[in-house]
Amino acid sequence: MKIEEVYRFYQELVKPIYSEIEARWNVIPVELLFETYASFDHIKRFYVDNEDEHIASMKALSHLKRGVLDAFKLKLKYFNSDIEIFLSSNIDFQLIDNGEFISSFYKEKQQIVIKAKEARLSESKDGKEESFEGWFDVSLLIDDFEKKYFQHTYKIDWAKNKTFEWFNKDLSKGFLVGLLSGGLSSYLIWWITK
């Protein structure tokens, strides 16, 4: 392995996922930075301390992979937070595509959960290196999920408006029924007691 391969990995995998994590809160978690610093320390050992290039590259790549794994896990954590916020929005999602939207939503969310469990089990059983592919798949599934469900705002906005409209109609009907029944009971009490 050569240093060039470490930089390729950094360019193709580390930068995109780190940028995604950083863009969320405009902060990059310190754990991710530690792995990057450790990686570059191994590269320094090749250039400054005359360590074997293959050994320095392997160690540097190992740190970058751990950083990417941490980023994948943060992405999953953020995804789960987004799901909670999305589902607590008081929108009747059954209205979208005759209920197919929310049914597919839960089914595909469950697929991500299953894949994440598999990746986590692989990590504890086989090691971080071997679980990398599984976590990468989880990240791609999250990307697809977000495009499919969170970016179709016109459907969500429509369901939100319909839910609000129906809620207001029901509220108005309830108010009217309450007003009429209150007036009727007041009239009956007045009529009985006169």
Secondary structure as GFF3:
##gff-version 3
##sequence-region A 1 194
A	DSSP	alpha_helix	3	9	.	.	.	ID=ss1
A	DSSP	pi_helix	10	14	.	.	.	ID=ss2
A	DSSP	alpha_helix	15	25	.	.	.	ID=ss3
A	DSSP	alpha_helix	30	47	.	.	.	ID=ss4
A	DSSP	alpha_helix	53	87	.	.	.	ID=ss5
A	DSSP	three_ten_helix	93	99	.	.	.	ID=ss6
A	DSSP	alpha_helix	100	126	.	.	.	ID=ss7
A	DSSP	alpha_helix	128	145	.	.	.	ID=ss8
A	DSSP	pi_helix	146	150	.	.	.	ID=ss9
A	DSSP	alpha_helix	153	193	.	.	.	ID=ss10
###
